[in-house]
Structure formats: structure tokens, C-alpha cells
Amino acid sequence: MNWFYENCEILNQFHITVGTTKADLQPYFRTWRYQDRDFSIDITFRAFLDRNSLVDDLTYLRIAGTTYKVIQLHKWEDYFEAWLYECEVE
């Protein structure tokens, strides 16, 4: 696919780099509700990336110096769509 790729680090749940890939980061807005916890967060970006077995719902992505938590991952036939929450990592 012809996307505007950026270099992307794949981080595990401990924020340790486990791999790299290319991602097309796009602004996106959706409120994600955790019904069992009466809690919600705003999804502000989504990324399109090539299928990669290192990416799942425990993954963090670092793109252009900013870290994002993968909130939901849609696995399409030839690519992934990840809904992202921008987070601060110390």
C-alpha cells in the first residue's frame, strides 16, 4: 500500500524495544470506554502498519519520539490498523 511511512519502534509492556517497523500515523478521534470500570480514554491517533507478529494489544509504539499505547488492533488481510492512545513514559 502507498502510505506515508515513518520509522516506528515496537515496545513491549515494559517499554523495551523489541523490533522496528514502518507506520502511517494519522489523526483520529474516538472515545474508548471500559464499561466494566466506568472509565474512558480518547483515542487520538491510528496507525496503519504492515502485519507484524510483534504487535498486539500489549504493545507500545514509538513514532517520531512520541510513545503510543495500542488500545485496539484490527488485523486486516495485508496490514494492521492500530488505535492509539498518546501516553507519557518516564
C-alpha positions in Angstrom: 0.0 0.0 0.0 1.2 3.6 -0.6 1.2 5.1 2.8 3.3 7.9 4.3 5.6 5.7 6.3 7.5 6.8 9.4 10.0 4.7 11.3 8.4 3.1 14.3 9.8 1.3 17.3 7.8 -1.6 18.7 7.9 -1.7 22.5 6.7 -4.4 24.9 4.6 -3.7 28.0 7.9 -2.9 29.9 8.8 -0.2 27.3 11.7 -2.2 26.0 12.3 -2.1 22.2 11.6 -5.5 20.7 11.6 -4.5 17.0 11.0 -1.9 14.4 8.6 -1.4 11.5 7.1 1.4 9.3 3.8 3.0 10.2 1.5 5.6 8.7 0.3 7.7 11.6 -3.0 9.6 11.1 -5.1 11.8 13.4 -8.2 10.0 14.6 -10.8 10.6 17.3 -12.8 8.1 19.2 -13.7 7.6 22.8 -12.9 4.2 24.1 -15.0 3.1 27.1 -14.1 0.4 29.6 -17.6 -0.4 30.6 -16.6 -2.8 33.5 -14.6 0.0 35.0 -16.7 3.1 34.2 -13.7 4.7 32.6 -13.0 6.1 29.2 -10.0 7.4 27.2 -9.7 9.4 24.0 -8.1 7.6 21.0 -6.3 10.5 19.2 -4.3 8.6 16.5 -4.4 5.5 14.5 -1.5 3.8 12.6 -1.5 1.6 9.6 1.4 -0.8 9.6 2.4 -4.0 7.8 1.4 -7.2 9.5 3.9 -7.9 12.3 3.7 -10.7 14.9 5.4 -8.4 17.5 2.4 -6.0 17.6 -0.6 -6.9 19.8 -2.8 -5.1 22.4 0.0 -5.1 24.9 2.3 -3.2 22.6 3.5 0.4 22.6 4.7 2.2 19.5 7.2 5.0 19.5 6.8 7.2 16.4 8.8 10.4 15.9 9.7 10.5 19.6 6.2 10.1 20.9 5.0 6.9 22.6 1.6 5.4 22.0 -0.3 2.5 23.6 -2.1 0.2 21.2 -5.6 0.2 22.5 -7.2 -1.9 19.8 -5.6 -3.8 16.9 -7.6 -4.6 13.8 -5.9 -7.3 11.7 -6.8 -7.0 8.1 -5.6 -9.3 5.3 -2.4 -7.5 4.4 -2.0 -4.8 7.1 -2.8 -3.8 10.7 -4.8 -0.8 11.9 -3.9 0.2 15.5 -5.9 2.6 17.5 -3.5 4.6 19.7 -3.5 6.5 22.9 -0.7 9.0 23.3 1.0 8.5 26.6 3.8 9.8 28.7 6.6 7.4 29.5 9.2 8.2 32.2 
